[in-house]
Amino acid sequence: MLLPEILSSTADGSSATYRIRIPPALEHFKGHFPGFPILPGIVQLDWAVRLGRRHFAGLEDSAGVDNFKCQALVFPDAALTLELRRDETGLHFRYYDAQRTYSSGKILFAAR
């Protein structure tokens, strides 16, 4: 299993929101870290891109990441909201729940 469980989603022209659950059987937990599994930041970036591509055009060639901040650890079974917003500068994302923001940033894409 490589993707989160999608509980619900909504989208309009420039934004999309996903309610997700982090499955304990997720492949990414193996070895990260033994006895204390946490979701790697690179996986959070990957999910933002993959789910963003479902709604927005122009996300073919990622060119970098700007202002990526991991503010809290994401553990197995966490229920989070992934907020995506597309603008001319890239794809802004934020993972959060009612208590805190877990990570946020912007993924840049090459102009075509």
Secondary structure, 3 states (H helix, E strand, C coil): CCCCEEEEEEECCCEEEEEEECCCCCHHHCCCCCCCCCCCHHHHHHHHHHHHHCCCCCCCCEEEEEEEEECCCCCCCCEEEEEEEEECCEEEEEEECCCCEEEEEEEEECCC
